[in-house]
Amino acid sequence: MRALVQRVSKARVEVGGATIGAIGPGLMILVCAMDGDAEDAADKLAAKIAKLRIFRDDDGRMNRSVLDTMGSALVVSQFTLAADTSRGNRPGFSAAAAPDVGEPAYERFAAALAAQGISVATGRFGADMEVHLVNDGPVTIWLDSAA
């Protein structure tokens, strides 16, 4: 499972012009289930992200987690995180899990993050979405459960 995590001051996702998920300060998480992910990949990645210390402490250092700050998370499925451009300029996405595997993994990830005590909003799996965010810092971290 792969994730691109961004520290945000706010974020929202729209489908068809309607906002379906929105948060204030917290994390914008783009997530992709990969072909061959271990069954517990979503749980492990959610636990890692919940404890990721990328928020400022009183001294201005990145030393606090989203749990410490009582922030929220907006989780959006993004199969394009599996892009492979090694064979040219047109990305291939065969490393992404098939939708029938990817959707339950995405839902499990969002549920695992919520189980950590984080308020979670989500996008809509497979939908054409518009994501709006204000990246705070900017801070953007790439995570891969296989690493």
Secondary structure, 3 states (H helix, E strand, C coil): CEEEEEEEEEEEEEECCEEEEEECCEEEEEEECECCCCCCHHHHHHHHHHHCCCEECCCCCEEECHHHHCCEEEEEECHHHHCECCCCCCCECCCECCHHHHHHHHHHHHHHHHHCCCEEEECCCCCCEEEEEEEEEEEEEEEECCC
